[in-house]
Amino acid sequence: MLKEGKIRIPSGCAIAAVISREGDRMTGESIVSAMKPMHDRSNGLGGGFAGYGIYPDHKDLYALHLFFDCRDTRKSCEAFLKEHFEVVKGELIPTRKMPEITDEPIIWRYFVTPLRSVLADLQLDEKEFVARTVMKINTEMKGAYVFSSGKNMGTFKAVGFPEDVGRYYRLDEYEGYSWTAHGRYPTNTPGWWGGAHPFTLLDYSVVHNGEISSYDANRRYIEMFGYKCTLQTDTEVITYILDYLIRVQGLTLSEAANVIAAPFWSTIESKTDDYERNKLKYLRTVFPSLLITGPFSIVMGFDGGLMALNDRLKLRSMVVGEKDDKVFIASEEAAIRVMEPDAENIWAPSGGEPVIVTVKEGKF
């Protein structure tokens, strides 16, 4: 939360996103610039970005981004990875030394594919195997943390203001068809590199402005299915809930939105379409512990698209704009105007109403 004098202003944290429906690739420079007019929504304790389509030369490989506390941890983790994956390439993630970014961990990326023999022994599909591997490293390997694990996408985050984090990671040198961004103002959890947004699992990434009052109930439920919430922030649980609902349970994006930001029972009963009313009743009845309460606005990136969503009372700001084939999302219109001064159709989604934008099939 921001504070001005003795007044508590419940609007801290900034989110932004852009996507090209045509799959045209954009450098990260625009999304970094979009965070500048929202500077005061952050306090320097976390900034981050996710880019999609940024690794076309390795698009069929999982790109694992990791923080390490020391060289020995990296060596141990590399040995573990080689037992479970074919490691096609491993390298330091390029960064730009800056006085604004301090206490840097060792930051590496690995382009990998699961070993077929391991998948056969465990009888798992590769996404489930990668998700379990991420959980295992993050909970059992002290000093190592996987902060990105999707194909042809990557997350870049640090302790710092987002515009500094973007320059630190040299995002102007990457090109992607979709970008998300976050500036953090933590209120209940510490500022540390792993706690910065986006939070990711496989190709899902989430940036979030708000506070989750249902965190404990959500966490207890989702951890029954193998997820481990260890990162000291409520946003982590949103990412795992969406992965569980969409990848594991097979729900559509709209159906997942109707679980985490479920309509009130009175709203459901007022539906005149029997099928729609019964579906909403079913979702609320089957997944009651995954209703997220408290103020939030989120943007979820995924392979081929974005979904933006407010809590059902719309307690956090979020605006959407368009120009040609591009769609822009941000906490403030000023951020959209930086990305596209001539943006049109600026509007604010209703509470609980998902905004889903996808790239045209075959365009990336």
MIDREN-173011 format. One record per residue: residue number from 1; x, y, z of N, C-alpha, C in turn. Coordinates in steps of 0.05 Angstrom, whole numbers. Each point is the difference from the previous one (the first is absolute). Layout:
<recs>
REC resi    n_x    n_y    n_z   ca_x   ca_y   ca_z    c_x    c_y    c_z
REC  NUM      X      Y      Z      X      Y      Z      X      Y      Z
...
</recs>
This chain:
<recs>
REC resi    n_x    n_y    n_z   ca_x   ca_y   ca_z    c_x    c_y    c_z
REC    1     17    -24      0    -17     24      0     18     25      0
REC    2     -8     20    -15     14     25      0    -11     17     23
REC    3     17     17     11     -9     18     21      7     29     -7
REC    4    -19     18      4      5     28     -5     -8     14     26
REC    5     21      9     15     -6     11     26    -10    -22     18
REC    6    -23      3     11    -12    -21     17    -23    -14    -14
REC    7     -3      5    -25    -22    -12    -15     10    -26    -14
REC    8    -14    -22      4      6    -25    -12    -13     -2    -27
REC    9     17     -2    -21    -11     -1    -28      2    -28    -10
REC   10    -22    -15     -2      1    -28     -8      2     -5    -29
REC   11     22     10    -12      2     -3    -29     28     -9     -9
REC   12     17     -8     19     27     -7     -6      2    -23    -20
REC   13     22     -2    -13      7    -20    -21    -11     10    -27
REC   14     16     -6    -20     -7      8    -28      2    -25    -18
REC   15    -19     -3    -18      1    -21    -19     -4     12    -28
REC   16     11    -13    -20     -3      9    -28      4    -24    -18
REC   17    -11      1    -24      3    -21    -20     -6     10    -27
REC   18     11    -14    -20     -6      6    -28      2    -26    -16
REC   19    -17     -3    -20      0    -23    -17     -7      7    -28
REC   20     13    -12    -20     -7      3    -28    -17    -24     -9
REC   21    -24      6     -9    -17    -22     -9     11    -13    -25
REC   22     16     15    -15     13    -11    -24     25    -15      6
REC   23      8     -1     25     25    -14      7     25     15     -7
REC   24     -3     26     -6     24     16     -6     17      4     25
REC   25     26     -3     -3     18      1     23      8     29      5
REC   26      0      7     25      7     27     10     23     -2     19
REC   27     18     19      1     22     -1     19    -13      6     28
REC   28     15     -6     21     -9      5     27      2     30      8
REC   29     10     16    -18      4     29      7    -26     14      7
REC   30    -21     -6    -15    -25     14      4    -13     -7     27
REC   31      0    -26      7    -12     -8     25     16     11     24
REC   32     26      2     -3     17     12     21     -8     29      4
REC   33     -2     15    -23     -7     28      1    -28      4     13
REC   34    -18    -19     -5    -27      3     11     -1      1     30
REC   35     20    -10     13      1     -1     29      8     27     12
REC   36     12     17    -16     11     26     11    -22     18     11
REC   37    -22      4    -13    -21     18     12    -13    -12     25
REC   38      4    -26      5    -11    -12     24     21     -5     21
REC   39     22     15     -2     23     -4     18     -9      0     30
REC   40    -18     19      7     -7      3     28    -18    -23     10
REC   41     -8    -17    -17    -15    -24      9     19    -21     11
REC   42     26      3     -4     20    -19      9     17     13     22
REC   43     15    -16     14     19     12     20     28    -11     -3
REC   44      6    -12    -23     27    -10     -5      6    -27     11
REC   45    -21    -14     11      5    -27     12     -8    -22    -19
REC   46     -5      6    -25     -6    -22    -19    -10     10    -27
REC   47     11     -9    -21     -9      6    -27      5    -24    -18
REC   48    -17     -3    -20      5    -23    -18    -17      1    -25
REC   49      8    -18    -19    -13     -1    -26     -1    -29     -9
REC   50    -20     -5    -18      0    -26    -14     -4      6    -29
REC   51     15    -14    -17     -2      3    -29     -6    -26    -13
REC   52    -18      0    -20     -8    -24    -14      9      2    -29
REC   53     11    -23    -10     11      0    -27     28     10     -2
REC   54     14      1     23     26     12      1     23    -19     -7
REC   55     -6    -26     -1     21    -20     -6     -7    -17    -24
REC   56     -3     13    -24     -8    -15    -24     20    -21     -8
REC   57     25      3      6     20    -20     -7     -1    -25     17
REC   58    -14      2     23     -3    -23     18    -29     -3      8
REC   59    -19      5    -18    -28      1      6    -12    -26     10
REC   60     13    -22     -7    -11    -26      8     13    -11     26
REC   61     17     17     13     13     -8     25    -10     16     23
REC   62      0    -12     24     -7     15     24     23     18      7
REC   63     -6     25      5     21     19      8     -2      4     30
REC   64     19    -12     14      1      2     30     17     23      8
REC   65    -11     20     13     15     22     11      3     -5     30
REC   66     25      2     10      5     -7     28     18     22     13
REC   67     -6      4     26     18     15     18     16    -21     16
REC   68     26      5      4     16    -16     18     14     18     20
REC   69      5    -10     24     13     16     20     31     -3     -2
REC   70     10    -21    -13     29     -3     -3      6    -20    -22
REC   71     25     -1     -8      9    -17    -22     -5    -30      6
REC   72      5     -8     26     -4    -28      7    -29     -9     -3
REC   73    -19     18      7    -28     -6     -4     -7     -3    -29
REC   74     12     17    -17     -5     -2    -28     10    -27    -11
REC   75     24     -8      8     11    -26     -9    -18    -23      9
REC   76     -9      1     24    -17    -22     10    -27     -1    -15
REC   77    -11     24     -6    -25      1    -14      4     -9    -29
REC   78     22      7    -12      5     -9    -28      2    -30     -1
REC   79     13    -12     20      2    -29      0    -28    -13      2
REC   80    -17     12     17    -27    -10      3    -15      2    -27
REC   81      2     23    -13    -14      4    -25      9    -20    -21
REC   82     26     -6     -1     10    -18    -21     -9    -29      5
REC   83     -9     -6     24    -11    -27      6    -28     -3    -10
REC   84    -14     23     -5    -28      0     -7     -7     12    -27
REC   85     19     15    -11     -5     14    -25     24     -2    -18
REC   86     -6      3    -26     22      6    -19      4     30      1
REC   87     23      9     10      6     28      2     13      9    -27
REC   88    -15     13    -16     10      8    -27     19     24      2
REC   89     -6     18     19     17     23      3     -3     11     28
REC   90     21      9     12      0     14     26     18     24     -1
REC   91     -9     22     11     16     25     -1    -10     20     21
REC   92     18     18      6     -8     23     16    -21     17    -14
REC   93    -20      9     13    -18     19    -12     13     27     -1
REC   94      2     12    -24     14     26     -3    -13     22     17
REC   95     16     15     14    -10     22     16     19     24     -4
REC   96    -10     23      8     15     25     -2      6     10     29
REC   97     24      2      8      7      8     27    -10     29      5
REC   98    -15      3     22    -12     26      6      1      4     30
REC   99      6     25      9      0      5     29    -27     -3     13
REC  100    -22      2    -15    -27     -3     11     -7    -29      8
REC  101     14    -19    -12     -5    -29      5     23    -12     16
REC  102     -6     -9     24     21    -10     18     -7    -28     10
REC  103     19    -12     14     -4    -27     12     -9    -20    -21
REC  104     13      1    -23     -7    -18    -22      7    -29      6
REC  105    -18    -18     -5      7    -29      1     14     -7    -26
REC  106      7    -25     -3     10    -11    -26    -25     -7    -16
REC  107     -2     10    -25    -24     -2    -16      6    -15    -26
REC  108    -11    -24     -3      6    -17    -23    -26     -8    -13
REC  109      2     -9    -25    -22    -12    -14      9    -26    -14
REC  110    -18    -19     -1      6    -26    -13    -23     -6    -19
REC  111      7     -8    -24    -20     -9    -20      1    -30      0
REC  112    -23    -12      9      0    -29      6    -24    -13    -12
REC  113      2    -27     -2    -23    -17     -7      1    -24     18
REC  114    -23     -9     11      1    -23     18     10    -25    -14
REC  115     15    -16     14     10    -26    -11    -24    -19     -3
REC  116     -3    -12    -23    -22    -18     -6      0    -23     19
REC  117     24    -10      7      2    -23     18    -11      6     28
REC  118      5     25      9    -10      8     26    -30      3      0
REC  119    -11     12    -22    -29      2     -2    -13    -27     -1
REC  120     12    -19    -14    -12    -27     -2      0    -14     27
REC  121     22      3     15      2    -12     26    -21     11     19
REC  122     -4     26     -1    -18     13     19    -29      0    -10
REC  123     -4     -6    -26    -26      0    -13    -14     27      3
REC  124     15     21     -6    -10     28      1      2     13    -27
REC  125    -18     19     -6      4     16    -23     21     21      6
REC  126     11     12    -20     23     17      5     -7     25     16
REC  127    -23     12     -4     -7     24     16     -2     -6     30
REC  128    -13    -23      6     -2     -7     28     28     -6     12
REC  129     17    -12    -16     27     -6      9     15     26      5
REC  130     -1     19    -18     14     25      4    -11     15     24
REC  131    -26      0      3    -12     14     24     10    -13     26
REC  132      0    -27      1     10    -13     24     30      5      5
REC  133     15      2    -22     29      5      3      4     28     11
REC  134    -15     20     -9      1     27     10     -6      0     30
REC  135    -21    -13      8     -7     -1     28     22    -13     17
REC  136     12    -21    -11     21    -14     15     24     18      4
REC  137      9     13    -21     23     18      3     -5     22     19
REC  138    -24     12     -2     -6     24     16     -5     -7     29
REC  139     -7    -25      7     -5     -7     27     22    -16     13
REC  140     16    -14    -16     20    -18     12     29      8     -6
REC  141      5     17    -19     28      7     -6      5     28     10
REC  142     11      2     24      6     25     13     19     17    -17
REC  143     -8     25     -4     16     19    -15     -5      0    -30
REC  144    -19    -17    -10     -7      0    -28    -30      6     -2
REC  145     -7     15    -20    -28      8     -4     -6      3    -30
REC  146    -19    -17    -10     -9      2    -28    -21     21     -1
REC  147      5     22    -14    -20     22     -1    -13      2    -28
REC  148      6    -18    -18    -13     -1    -26      4    -27    -12
REC  149    -21    -12    -13      3    -27     -9    -17     -7    -24
REC  150     -7     20    -17    -17     -5    -23     16     -4    -26
REC  151    -14     -5    -21     12     -2    -27     -3     27    -14
REC  152     21      8    -13      0     24    -16    -10     25     15
REC  153      6      1     26     -7     22     16     20      2     23
REC  154      0     23     13     18      2     23     -8     23     19
REC  155      5     -4     25     -5     20     20     27     12      9
REC  156     -1     26      6     24     14      9     -8     18     23
REC  157     11     -5     24     -8     15     23     22      4     20
REC  158     -3     21     17     21      7     19    -11     19     21
REC  159     16      6     20     -6     21     19      8     26    -12
REC  160    -19     18     -4      6     26    -12    -25     11    -12
REC  161      1     25    -10    -23     11    -15     -1    -13    -27
REC  162    -24     -4    -11     -3    -16    -25     16     12    -23
REC  163      1     27     -3     14     11    -22     30     -5      2
REC  164     10     -3     24     28     -7      4      5    -30     -5
REC  165    -20    -16      8      2    -29     -4      0     -6    -30
REC  166    -16     14    -15     -1     -4    -29     26      6    -14
REC  167     13     22      9     26      7    -12     21    -20     10
REC  168     -2     -8     25     20    -19     10      0    -26    -16
REC  169    -23    -10     -8     -2    -25    -15      2      5    -31
REC  170      4     25     -8      5      6    -28    -24     -9    -17
REC  171    -24      7      9    -24    -10    -14     -4     14    -27
REC  172     14     22     -4     -1     12    -27     13    -17    -21
REC  173     14    -21      8     13    -18    -19    -16    -25     -5
REC  174    -24     -3     12    -18    -22     -4    -24      9    -17
REC  175    -12    -19    -14    -24      6    -15    -21    -22      6
REC  176    -24      9      6    -22    -19      5    -26     10    -10
REC  177    -20    -18     -3    -26      9     -9    -18      9     23
REC  178      9     -5     24    -15      8     24     18      5     23
REC  179     -6     21     16     16      7     23    -18      6     24
REC  180      8     -7     24    -13      9     24     21     13     19
REC  181    -10     17     18     19     14     17    -12      5     28
REC  182     17      3     20     -9      5     27     19     17     15
REC  183    -11     19     16     15     15     19    -11     -6     28
REC  184     16     -7     19    -10    -11     25      1     21     22
REC  185    -20     -1     17     -1     15     25     -9    -19     22
REC  186     18    -17     10     -8    -21     19     -9     12     27
REC  187    -21    -12     11    -10     10     25      2    -21     22
REC  188     -2    -25     -7     -1    -22     20     23    -19     -2
REC  189     16      2    -21     22    -19     -5     25     15     -8
REC  190     23    -13      4     26     14     -5      5      5    -30
REC  191     17     19     -5      9      5    -27     25    -17     -5
REC  192     -1    -19    -18     23    -16     -7     -3     -9    -29
REC  193     22    -10    -11      0     -5    -29    -21    -20     -8
REC  194     -3    -22     15    -20    -20     -6    -28     10      4
REC  195     -4     20     17    -27     10      6    -10     20    -20
REC  196     17      9    -18    -10     19    -20    -18    -14    -20
REC  197    -18     15    -13    -17    -12    -20     13      4    -28
REC  198     -8    -16    -20    -21    -20     -1      7    -26     15
REC  199    -21    -14      8      3    -27     10     -8    -19    -23
REC  200     15    -21     -4     -5    -16    -23      1    -30      7
REC  201    -13    -15    -17      3    -29     -1     -6     -9    -28
REC  202     19    -14    -13     -2     -7    -28     -4     26    -15
REC  203    -20      2    -19     -2     25    -15    -20     20     13
REC  204    -10     -6     23    -18     19     14     16     19     16
REC  205     -6     26     -2     13     20     17    -22     19     10
REC  206      4      9     25    -21     17     12     14     25     12
REC  207    -11     24     -6      6     24     14    -25      9     14
REC  208      3     12     23    -23      3     18      3     26     17
REC  209    -22     15      2     -1     22     17    -23     -5     20
REC  210      6     -2     26    -21     -5     19     10    -17     24
REC  211    -20     -8     16      6    -16     23    -21    -23      1
REC  212      9    -24      4    -17    -23      0     -8     -8     29
REC  213    -24      7      8     -8     -7     27     -6    -29      3
REC  214     -5    -14    -22     -6    -29      1     25    -17     -3
REC  215     24     12      3     25    -14     -7      2    -27     15
REC  216     -4      0     26      4    -25     15    -18    -23     -9
REC  217    -26      7     -5    -18    -21    -10      8     -9    -28
REC  218      7     19    -17      8     -7    -27     25    -17      1
REC  219     20      7     16     25    -14      2     -4    -29     10
REC  220    -16     -3     21     -4    -26     12    -13    -19    -21
REC  221    -18     11    -16    -14    -17    -20     19     -7    -22
REC  222     14     19    -11     17     -5    -24     24    -18      7
REC  223      9      1     24     23    -17      8     -7    -29      2
REC  224    -26     -6      1     -9    -28     -1      7    -14    -26
REC  225      5     16    -21      5    -10    -26     29      2     -9
REC  226     18      2     19     28     -1     -6     14     27     -3
REC  227    -15     22      1     12     26     -2     11      8     27
REC  228     22     15      0     13      9     25      3     30     -1
REC  229    -13     14     19      1     29      2     22      7     20
REC  230     23      8    -11     24      4     17     11     28     -3
REC  231    -12     17    -16     14     25     -9     -9     25     15
REC  232    -15     -3     22     -6     21     18    -17     23    -13
REC  233    -17     -7    -18    -18     20    -12    -26    -14    -10
REC  234    -22     15      2    -26    -12     -7     -3     -4    -30
REC  235     15     15    -16     -3     -3    -29      7    -27    -10
REC  236     19    -13     13      9    -27     -8    -24    -19     -2
REC  237    -18      2     19    -22    -19      1    -19      4    -24
REC  238     -3     25     -9    -17      5    -24     11    -15    -24
REC  239     26      1     -4     12    -14    -22     -6    -30      1
REC  240      3    -12     23     -4    -29      3    -29     -7     -3
REC  241    -18     17     10    -29     -5     -4     -7      0    -30
REC  242     10     20    -15     -6      1    -28     12    -24    -15
REC  243     24     -8      7     11    -24    -13    -17    -24      6
REC  244     -8     -3     25    -17    -23      8    -26      0    -15
REC  245    -14     23     -2    -26      1    -12      2     -4    -30
REC  246     20     12    -13      0     -1    -30     15    -24    -10
REC  247     24     -5     10     16    -22    -10     -9    -27     11
REC  248     -4     -1     26     -7    -26     13    -29     -7     -3
REC  249    -18     19      6    -28     -5     -1    -13      4    -27
REC  250     15     14    -18    -10      3    -27    -22     22     -4
REC  251     -2     18     19    -19     22     -3      9     20    -21
REC  252    -19     14    -12      7     22    -18      9     24     17
REC  253     12     20    -13      8     24     14    -24     14     13
REC  254    -22      2    -14    -24     12     11    -11    -15     24
REC  255      1    -27     -1     -9    -16     22     18      3     24
REC  256     26      1     -5     19      5     23     -5     27     13
REC  257     -6     20    -17     -6     27     11    -25     -1     17
REC  258    -19    -17     -8    -25     -2     15      3    -17     25
REC  259     23    -12      4      6    -13     25     14     19     19
REC  260     21     13     -9     16     17     19    -14     27      5
REC  261    -16     10    -19    -16     24      5    -29     -6     -5
REC  262    -10    -20     15    -27    -11     -5    -21     21      4
REC  263    -21      0    -17    -23     18      4    -13     -6     27
REC  264    -13     20     12    -16     -5     24    -23    -19     -6
REC  265     -9    -14     20    -22    -19     -4    -24     14    -11
REC  266     -5     24      9    -23     15    -10      2      6    -29
REC  267     25      6     -9      5      5    -28     -5    -25    -17
REC  268     10    -23     11     -4    -25    -14    -30     -7     -3
REC  269    -15      4     21    -29     -7      0    -15     18    -20
REC  270     11     24     -5    -14     18    -18      4     -6    -29
REC  271     18    -19     -6      6     -7    -28    -25    -14    -12
REC  272     -8      9    -24    -23    -11    -13      7    -24    -17
REC  273     25     -3     -8      8    -23    -16      6    -23     19
REC  274    -15    -22     -3      2    -23     18     29    -12     -1
REC  275     11     -3    -24     26    -12     -1     21     17     14
REC  276     -1     27     -5     19     17     14     -3      0     30
REC  277    -25      1      9     -5      0     29      9    -26     12
REC  278     -5    -23    -12      8    -25     11     30     -4      0
REC  279     13     11    -21     30     -2     -1     12     16     22
REC  280     -9     24      5     11     17     21     -5    -13     27
REC  281    -24    -12      4     -5    -14     25     19    -23      4
REC  282      5    -15    -21     18    -22      1     28      9      8
REC  283     10     21    -12     28      9      5      2     10     29
REC  284    -20     14     10      1      9     28     -2    -23     20
REC  285    -15    -20     -8     -3    -23     18     24    -18      1
REC  286     12     -5    -23     23    -19     -2     26     13     10
REC  287      4     26     -4     25     13      7     -3     23     20
REC  288    -15     -4     22     -5     22     18     26     11     13
REC  289     20    -18      4     24      9     14     19     15    -18
REC  290     -7      3    -26     18     14    -18    -12     28     -7
REC  291    -21      7     13    -10     28     -3     20     18     14
REC  292     10     20    -15     20     19     11    -15     25     10
REC  293      2      6     25    -13     23     11     21     22      7
REC  294    -10     24      2     19     23      4      3     15    -26
REC  295     11     24      1      4     16    -24     22    -10    -17
REC  296     -5     -2    -26     22     -8    -19     -7      8    -28
REC  297     21      6    -15     -1      0    -29     25    -16     -9
REC  298     -4    -17    -19     22    -17     -9      0      0    -31
REC  299     24     -6    -10      3     -7    -28     15    -26     -1
REC  300    -12    -20    -13     13    -26     -4      9     -2    -29
REC  301     26     -5     -4     11     -6    -26      0    -30     -4
REC  302     -5     -8    -25      1    -29     -6      9     -2    -29
REC  303      5    -25     -8     10     -5    -27    -22      9    -20
REC  304      5     23    -13    -19      9    -20    -20     20      9
REC  305      2     11     24    -20     19      9      4     12     27
REC  306    -19     17      8     -1     13     26    -29     -2     11
REC  307     -2     -1     26    -26      3     13      3     20     22
REC  308    -17     21      0     -1     20     22    -26     -4     16
REC  309      2      4     26    -23     -6     17      2     17     25
REC  310    -23     13      7     -3     13     26    -15    -18     19
REC  311      2      6     26    -18    -13     19    -28      8     -6
REC  312    -19    -15     11    -28      4     -8    -12     26     10
REC  313     13     13     19     -9     27      9     16     22    -13
REC  314     19     -7    -17     17     19    -13     13     20     19
REC  315     15    -10     19     13     16     20     28      9     -8
REC  316      9     -7    -24     26      9    -10     -4     10    -28
REC  317     15     21     -7     -3     12    -27     13    -17    -21
REC  318    -13      1    -24     11    -13    -24    -14     11    -24
REC  319     15      9    -20    -12     10    -24     12    -15    -24
REC  320    -16      0    -22      8    -14    -25     -3     19    -23
REC  321     19     -1    -19     -2     16    -24      9    -16    -24
REC  322     -6     10    -24      6    -14    -25     12     20    -20
REC  323     15    -10    -19      9     14    -23      9    -20    -21
REC  324    -14      0    -23      6    -19    -21     -2    -28     11
REC  325     21    -16     -2     -1    -28      9      9     -3     29
REC  326      7     21     13     11     -2     27    -21      7     22
REC  327      2    -14     22    -17      5     24     19      7     23
REC  328     -7     20     15     16     10     22    -16     -1     26
REC  329     13     -8     21    -13     -3     27     19     13     20
REC  330    -11     15     19     17     13     20    -18      9     24
REC  331     14      6     22    -13     11     23    -10     28     -5
REC  332     13     15    -18     -7     27     -6      1      5    -30
REC  333    -17     18     -9      0      6    -29     26     13     -8
REC  334     13     14     18     26     13     -7     20    -20    -10
REC  335      0    -24     11     19    -21     -9     -7     -9    -28
REC  336    -25     -2     -7     -9     -8    -27      9     22    -19
REC  337     -3     25      7      7     22    -18     30      1     -6
REC  338     16     -9     19     29     -2     -5      5    -21    -22
REC  339    -13    -23      2      4    -21    -20    -12      8    -27
REC  340    -24     13      1    -13      8    -25    -15     26      5
REC  341     11     23     -8    -13     26      5    -28      2    -13
REC  342     -4    -14    -21    -25      1    -15    -19    -23      6
REC  343      4    -13     24    -17    -22      7    -30      8      0
REC  344    -17    -19     -9    -28      5     -3    -16    -19     19
REC  345    -26      5      2    -18    -17     14     10     -6     29
REC  346      9     21     14      9     -4     28    -25     -6     17
REC  347      2    -22     15    -23     -7     17     10    -15     24
REC  348    -17     -1     21      6    -14     25    -18    -25      2
REC  349     11    -24      0    -16    -24      3    -16      0     26
REC  350    -23    -12      0    -16     -4     24     13    -20     18
REC  351     -7      1     26     10    -19     19     -7    -29     -8
REC  352     19    -17      1     -4    -28     -6     -4     -7    -29
REC  353      3     20    -18     -3     -4    -28     27     -4    -14
REC  354      7    -24     -9     26     -4    -11      3     13    -28
REC  355     23     11     -5      7     10    -26     21    -19    -12
REC  356     -8    -14    -20     17    -21    -11      8      8    -29
REC  357     26      1     -5     10      8    -26     19    -22     -9
REC  358     -4    -10    -25     17    -21    -10     12      9    -27
REC  359     23    -12     -6     13      4    -26    -14    -17    -20
REC  360     -3     10    -24    -13    -16    -22     16    -26     -4
REC  361    -15    -21     -4     13    -26     -3     21      0    -23
REC  362     23    -11      6     21     -2    -20     17     25     -3
REC  363     -5     20     17     14     26     -4     25      2     17
REC  364      7    -20     16     25      2     15     12    -28      2
</recs>
